[in-house]
Amino acid sequence: MANLTAVQNLTLVPEIFNVANTFTDGVLGIMILMVVFFGLMMLMSAFSRIDSFLSASFVTFTLSIFLRYLNLVSDLVVGIVIVIFFGSLVVAYMSKDSASGA
C-alpha cells in the first residue's frame, strides 16, 4: 500500500521529474539539454552557422531555466548555458559588423 500512496502523490510535474532524475542518476537534465541543443543545430543547419548557433543557444538557455525550476540541473549547468548564450550573442554581433564592412 505504501508504493501505491507514493505513486498517487506524484501529481505535480516537478515531483515526477525528480523521480525520473533519481532513476537516471542525475543525468536526465543534462541529456535533455544536449539533445535539444544539438537537435536544433542540425535542424537550423540550412541557415548560417551563426544563426543556428544563436537560436539553439537561446532555446537551450530558456530550457535550462525551466529544468532548473524542475530541479533537474544544477546552478553550474545553468551558468555554463548562460555563458554560452552570451558568447553566441557576442559572436553574432561581431560577425554582423564584419559582414557590413564596418
GIVEN-V173289 format. One record per helix or strand of 3 or more residues. SS is the DSSP state (2 for helix, 1 for strand). FROM is the first residue (numbers start at 1). TO is the last residue. If there is no record, write none. Layout:
BEGIN
((SS:FROM:TO) (SS:FROM:TO))
END
This chain:
BEGIN
((2:2:8) (2:13:23) (2:28:46) (2:49:69) (2:75:100))
END
